[in-house]
Amino acid sequence: GVIFLSFVLFNVAPSNPARAILGPNASETQVQSLKKELGLDQPLYKQLLDYTKKAIVLNFGYSFSDHRDVTTEVMNRFKITLVIIFFSLIITTIYIIFVLFFITSKHLLKLSDFFDFIISSMPVFFSGIIIAILVLYFYPIKSFSGKLWTSDDMLYLIPPSLVMSFYPMAILSSILKREMQKILNEQYIIAARAFGFSKLVVTFKYALRNSLIPLFSSLSNILPIFITGTFIVEIIFSIPATGSLLVQSVLNRNFPVIEGIVVINGLFFVVINLMFELLYPIIDPRISTESR
């Protein structure tokens, strides 16, 4: 579906790819020759078939602007985006664990509710600019080299990852608190307390597992926000990842790169949602029993 839609968007766009590559000063003969070379003179169904065959093996050809391999370029940028998402998930997980520890404290819960309200109310571009200004004045690492695996680059990605984690932190925290407060009033939890189990055992062993399904379900729906949010954050923090590449490609009408980004992002979401579907029966075996 993603491959088909990206092909449709490519073909309905009001632009001639051959003209975009050669520039406005190229002759019509040169444009027609390049269209034939790229296969753009073929019928649409044949173009779709050829495009699908290549896209399935992640072969998107070469960039119109610099003739670099699109798959290599997109994957190199996408790795940086994935690191930001990974750091954001770690920060979100740490916050969720803190929420779990003070789930039974009314005062701390109120403080958490207020914090969730604040961070969920701030748009990514606003919180990103605020954090970027703080990084400029107070953070020791102020630039990103693009090598990714150096310690300085990893440390530089923490502030943008923090910005990306604000909204998921607030949403997942709210869902967790609602589910946990409901579960902590169940009869089996009351029985566990009556047997003398500690608060930590009751919370983490008996209550938490039953609240994980709605939590992971919400996380799978929030993941697209990570990708779209990183586009904004990457531009604010001048990180050469998928966001900046997409903006450049749109401005230059570099369709192979746009298609590569769309399809690879789509593949990422398909794989992630499949992983969540496989994870649900492990968390709650009743799901696999009911499905039979």
Disulfide bonds with the S-S distance in Angstrom:
none
